Amino acid sequence: MSKRGFERKNVKVEARFFYGSSIPSCKIKNISESGMCIISEIRHSLNSIVSVIIPSGKKMMDFPVKIIRMEAGNNCNLLGVKVLSPTSEYLEFVDSL
């Protein structure tokens, strides 16, 4: 039996974080209706709430996520995040992948 409520899709999607006064880039490694795994060069605190920006066609999707897991590496960090309020636009984006 799987621990996840939704199937994760392996992807390579460029994204950005709103993190303080900076907007560093990151990469989405996998994504589901409720969360994603993100590769970031910046370390974040567990339980932090940050905004993720994903380009979608000609516009940008911006939504809040909560960092629920982090694995620190030498050059990058893997972040497990939960999408706090998945919008219909976000769910359609996940479905389109």
Sequence and secondary structure as in RCSB ss.txt:
>XXXX:A:sequence
MSKRGFERKNVKVEARFFYGSSIPSCKIKNISESGMCIISEIRHSLNSIVSVIIPSGKKMMDFPVKIIRMEAGNN
CNLLGVKVLSPTSEYLEFVDSL
>XXXX:A:secstr
  S SS  EEEEEEEEEEBTTB  EEEEEEE SSEEEEEESS   TT EEEEEEEETTEEEEEEEEEEEEEE SS
 EEEEEEESS  HHHHHHHHH 
